Amino acid sequence: MLALTLLPGAHAQAPEQAPDDAPQVGDARSILDDPFVREEGKRGLDSLYNMAFDEAEAIFSSIEARYPDHPVGPFLNGLNVWWTILLDLENTEHDDAFYRYMEATVDRADALLNSNDEHFDATFFKGIALALQARLKSNRGQWISSVRHGRRSIGYVRSASDQAPHIDDFAFGRGMYDYYAAIIPEQYRIARAVMWMLPSGDREGGLDMIHQAAEEGWYIQSEARYFLAQIYTLYENDYREALKHMQWLRRAHPKNAYFHVYEGRLHARQWQREQVREVFSEVVDRFESGWSGYTLPLAQEAYFYLARERVQRRDYERALQYLAQIERLNARDHVEHRRFVALGRLYQGMVYDATGRREMALNRYRIVMSMDDHSNSHRRAERYMEQPYGS
């Protein structure tokens, strides 16, 4: 999702047509100053954020055709793959394709750096491609490899930022590094052994810079808003602030399934039952209607939260109907041990316990124990096996 592209000159008014001397590969000027790239790139990113993947791919391919040897082509096409991954993060089948695009970006950047070791575009795209690989590796729990790629990216990202310090969008990259470099050692013990290799961070300063990008940036506003929502959810424990940024994203990108579901999660964290029902019912409706981006795992998550809300209201039979929908979708899936399948079966057991069907409840708890552990599902299943839920 790290679409940190098309930044230099972003606030300038672009002419209707590209000049005859538009920058060429190897030119000291940046491809990102080309009005064609700015206009088409922005249009492609808007399509991407609104889940119009085919439209985004066509736009990005037109940029690739115009600059066939430039790192911008594989980078932008890799973003389409990244969103495919983000919408179903438990599915690893697209990882290799994503890494191939990012490695092609690095290879093309290296070719430019061989002729000019201060080439802005090469520095910029190589740094971001390495950072994106680091992010996916961290999602996969590959901490050492993640830090290795992150460490390689830092110099390139900072060099690009130093060449364009007046661009507000660059505050995002700086702010992201400063914030996460400060909080990761606090949050993840395994990371402490390798973080000493990297420059130290600044939690408050980093957060301020991300806010700057969210308010003043051009192409990076949505990305900055998304990370602010994550930061306030996961690390600052301020769900109201997180919801403010997520609702900005929902207004800006109303067809984005990921932002839609994330808004529902934030309502669930604040026990806002009416909003939970409204948001996740709409997610389910869009999935069943075949909306782009509304994937099977996002639908399973929506059904789970609808079921959980019914359990909280002690409407157990309706909860079972929602939980049965998770099983229906699981029968169509090829990825095993999904998070919300495991949690759905845990809640089936809880409902059976609450309605006096102990043997059926025990059966579900045993099944949960045979699956991967998600959100303490094993600990909760063990507890309810010893003492029935609701007793």
Beta strands, then each sheet from edge to edge (+ up, - down):
end
